[in-house]
Amino acid sequence: MWHTGPRIPTNLITGFLGSGKTTAILELLKHRPDGERWSVFVNEYGMVSIDDIALDTGASDVQIQELAGGCFCCTTSAMMDTALIHFIRRTKPQRLLIEPSGAGHPAGVIDVLRSPRFAAAIDLRASICLVDPKDFDNSRITSREVFHDQIQMADVVAINFQDKRDPEQTARCRAWVERLDPPKLLVTQTDFGRLEPRWLDLEGTVIRCPRFPDAHPKSIDHDSVPAPTGVAEPIDLSAPSELSEIVSLQQPAAPGAPTRYHNAGNGQAACGWIFHRSDCFDREPLMDMLSRVEPCLRVKGVFRCRDDWWIFNRKGNETSLSRTAYRRDSRVEVISDGTNLDWSALELAILRFCDQA
């Protein structure tokens, strides 16, 4: 038995790409009881880790690990068990939050957490799904079975962005969620990803079966190895050899010559770049260019710019920008809706706004 302490209260924070999961976790971390150790285990569809940078609060009692390069439910499923066990052993959390990829099906993750291997360690509590009501009216998203099952399998559904969406649109989305069976423990509306900590421990969870259990294939085509885990502490390299791929770059980036990573499958294509720390960007024209890349589901990046270091976040046509304390390198991930963009052309476009500091 690898875990002998008390079972760890554990919550899944799910939702489709851009629904506000990372922001919601940051909000929850603000309400963490003083001195209580929380760990956050994040899955990134793309190869380049970004979310762990956004989640880094600097608090010594909060530990973050990201597993990039596909979804827990398929591509990285073979690594998830061992990586999660090592993470729990290393961080010894009193609360564990797990954020699956926005493209991922929650059924496989829930099955792992309820398996005998984790029975003595994990106390699986309420699963919370964030929903952007704008997605409810987007046929490209509602046609995806994963989108439906993320909501179907959640105990709590928080309809996010109520401050930005048409009230009638939000009401229709909520009415649809409230018709699902079995009923949710809670259906609510929020903005800025605000989740109440008490929702994590709502009682009355039931076994929620997916409507589309075969929605996510068990194998996805890749033409690269998994990306490094970013700012998170590396997994113990004395672990089985397959884990060493998670923490190694294919090759170090050189100034003006970023390292590129590709990932494709399940109707999506992604490309990420890691730049040398000396690369410095002209912020306004770069962000303007990234806001117009099409076809595009998601762009996330952290850049060293002439005026500061910035995190750029785009979902659809909506973008946001915030300063960050991260200083290791610049990096960006672009996810398209099943279309392989001309990644070489996009790389050249990004480099047009780059020089060496």
NUKOLVO-755780 format. One record per residue (C-alpha): residue in one letter; y negated, x negated, z. Coordinates in steps of 0.02 Angstrom, whole numbers, padded with zeros to 5 digits, always signed. Each point is the difference from the previous one (the first is absolute). Layout:
% NUKOLVO-755780
AYXZ...
END
This chain:
% NUKOLVO-755780
M+00000+00000+00000W-00165-00077-00056H-00116+00108+00108T+00027+00029+00186G-00169+00064+00059P-00068+00178+00002R+00004+00095-00164I-00164-00021-00093P-00104+00155-00043T-00012-00010-00189N-00101+00100-00127L-00003+00003-00189I-00173+00017-00077T+00031+00057-00179G-00100+00066-00147F-00026-00030-00185L-00101-00145-00069G-00178+00007+00064S+00026+00141+00125G-00077-00102+00141K+00152-00069+00094T-00074-00170+00040T-00164+00076+00060A+00099+00122+00107I+00098-00141+00083L-00162-00093+00035E-00066+00158+00084L+00158+00015+00105L-00013-00182+00053K-00173+00036+00071H+00081+00119+00124R+00141-00116+00052P+00015-00003+00190D-00069-00160+00076G+00130-00136+00010E+00133+00097-00097R+00083-00100-00138W+00003+00087-00169S+00081-00065-00158V-00032+00059-00178F+00131-00025-00136V-00072+00030-00174N+00083+00018-00170E-00102-00042-00155Y+00057+00054-00174G-00090-00143-00084M+00043-00183+00019V-00162-00059+00082S-00031+00047+00181I-00166+00086+00034D+00031+00132+00134D+00043-00125+00136I-00171-00078-00027A-00086+00169+00016L+00099+00039+00158D-00036-00164+00089T-00107+00049+00149G+00011-00169+00086A+00074+00082+00156S+00133-00108+00081D+00102+00154+00047V+00011+00060-00181Q+00121-00086-00119I+00014+00037-00186Q+00137-00041-00126E-00003+00047-00183L+00150+00005-00116A-00064-00003-00179G+00083+00013-00168G+00067+00178-00011C+00045+00148+00108F+00103+00004+00160C+00105+00137-00078C+00064-00105-00145T-00061-00172-00053T-00028-00077+00172S+00130+00105+00092A+00120-00147+00014M-00136-00102+00088M-00074+00139+00107D+00137+00002+00133T-00005-00185+00036A-00188-00017-00016L-00029+00145+00119I+00124-00067+00127H-00085-00171-00001F-00171+00083+00014I+00054+00104+00151R+00079-00151+00084R-00155-00105-00027T-00133+00127+00049K+00092+00103+00133P-00105+00156-00034Q-00027+00146+00116R-00045+00106-00152L+00051-00029-00181L-00091+00074-00149I+00082-00012-00171E-00100+00028-00160P+00114+00019-00152S-00068-00028-00174G-00101+00143-00073A+00125+00001-00143G+00150+00002+00117H+00120+00138+00050P+00010+00021+00190A+00183+00053+00006G+00071-00175-00013V-00116-00068+00135I+00044+00143+00119D+00186-00027-00034V-00017-00184+00047L-00096+00037+00160R+00132+00129+00052S+00146-00114-00044P+00114-00075+00134R-00081-00170-00028F-00166+00065+00069A+00063+00137+00117A-00024-00106+00157A-00172-00063-00053I-00093+00142-00087D-00058+00165+00075L-00055+00086-00161R-00140+00121+00038A-00116+00106-00107S-00022-00052-00182I-00179+00025-00060C-00045+00024-00183L-00178-00014-00063V-00044+00103-00153D-00151-00010-00114P-00031+00180-00058K-00066-00070-00163D+00179-00058-00037F+00057+00181+00017D-00095+00040-00161N+00056-00156-00094S+00152+00039-00107R+00038-00186-00022I+00029-00007+00187T+00074+00172+00035S+00130-00032-00134R+00068-00143+00107E+00145+00050+00111V-00044-00135+00126F-00170+00082+00030H+00086+00164+00048D+00130-00080+00113Q-00127-00105+00095I-00077+00165+00053Q+00166+00094+00015M+00073-00127+00123A-00154-00018+00111D-00013+00081+00171V-00190-00005-00004V-00106+00017-00156A-00182-00054+00010I-00104+00054-00150N-00124-00141-00016F-00173-00017-00080Q-00057+00174+00050D-00177-00069+00001K+00014-00047-00186R+00106+00136-00077D-00043+00177-00053P+00042+00117+00147E+00091+00120-00116Q+00107-00143-00065T+00041-00054+00178A+00043+00179+00050R+00121+00021-00146C+00084-00164+00042R+00017+00049+00182A+00072+00171-00044W+00131-00085-00109V+00050-00120+00140E+00011+00142+00126R+00127+00090-00110L+00124-00144+00007D+00163+00022+00093P+00040-00053+00133P-00176+00028+00067K-00102-00150+00054L-00036-00037+00181L-00182-00010-00053V-00102+00022-00158T-00178-00057+00024Q-00154-00063-00092T-00093-00161+00032D-00117-00128-00077F-00009-00190+00003G+00186+00000+00044R-00033+00058+00178L+00166+00039+00084E+00012+00053+00182P+00117-00116+00098R+00086+00149+00082W+00070+00050-00171L+00111-00154+00006D+00102+00077+00140L+00006+00183-00048E+00168+00072+00049G+00112+00112-00103T+00042-00115-00146V+00145+00062-00106I+00108-00075-00135R-00101+00028-00159C+00104-00020-00156P-00084-00063-00160R-00014+00119-00146F+00026-00145-00120P+00117-00125+00085D+00028-00094-00163A-00185-00011-00043H-00011-00188+00022P+00126-00108-00092K+00096-00132+00094S-00045-00139-00120I-00167-00044-00078D-00038-00129-00133H-00096-00152+00063D-00058-00156-00086S-00057-00090+00156V+00054-00038+00178P-00076+00089+00151A-00173-00057+00050P-00047-00090+00160T-00036+00102+00154G-00185-00046+00001V-00081-00023+00170A+00148+00060+00101E+00102-00130+00093P+00146-00057-00109I+00173+00065+00033D+00113-00125+00088L+00068-00109-00140S+00161-00027+00096A+00042+00177-00054P+00114+00036-00149S-00059-00091-00156E-00058+00154-00095L-00145+00018+00121S-00074-00166-00051E-00056+00080-00163I-00118+00114+00095V-00107-00141+00068S-00012-00119-00149L-00118-00006-00148Q+00071-00034-00171Q-00129-00139-00012P-00166-00032+00086A-00153+00065-00089A-00119-00130-00070P-00189+00022-00012G-00035+00117-00145A+00188+00022-00032P+00070+00142+00107T+00184+00032+00029R+00056+00164-00078Y+00138+00119+00058H+00073+00148-00096N+00097+00152+00057A+00056+00154-00098G+00110+00151+00025N+00010+00183+00050G-00138+00047-00122Q-00123-00130+00062A-00054-00176-00045A-00092-00123+00111C-00076-00172-00014G-00076-00106+00136W-00093-00165+00006I-00029-00127+00138F-00149-00115-00026H-00041-00170+00074R-00111+00007+00152S-00138-00095-00091D-00015+00137-00132C-00159+00098+00031F-00046+00163-00086D-00158+00088-00055R+00028+00160+00098E-00097+00137-00090P+00059-00028-00179L+00179-00033+00059M+00009+00161+00100D-00078+00096-00144M+00131-00067-00119L+00145+00039+00119S-00066+00177+00024R+00019+00031-00187V+00175-00071-00033E+00109+00133-00083P+00132+00069+00010C+00002-00033+00186L+00069+00084+00156R-00055-00129+00127V-00096-00163+00019K-00005-00095+00163G-00072-00173+00024V-00085-00123+00115F-00127-00119-00078R-00104-00146+00053C-00171+00042-00072R-00165-00090+00001D-00068+00107+00142D+00159+00024+00107W+00185+00042-00005W+00035+00180-00053I+00145+00123-00010F-00006+00109-00156N+00098+00163-00004R+00016+00121-00145K+00099+00159-00023G-00028+00087-00166N-00188-00001-00028E-00046-00020+00184T-00039-00172+00070S-00047-00074+00167L-00056-00171+00059S+00001-00078+00172R-00021-00172+00076T+00151-00093+00067A+00032-00146+00116Y+00143-00060-00111R-00032-00174-00070R+00164-00066-00070D-00015+00042-00186S-00059+00133-00122R+00132+00122-00064V+00011+00165-00094E+00135+00124-00048V-00015+00128-00142I+00124+00145-00016S+00005+00102-00160D+00087+00165-00036G+00149-00065-00096T-00104-00095-00128N+00006-00189-00009L-00180-00048-00021D-00046-00160-00090W+00013-00102+00158S-00055-00162-00085A-00158+00084-00063L-00035+00072+00171E+00023-00171+00080L-00126-00075-00121A-00121+00142+00038I+00013-00037+00187L-00025-00186-00026R-00161+00033-00096F-00080+00037+00168C+00073-00150+00089D-00061-00175+00033Q+00045-00134+00127A-00095-00008+00164
END
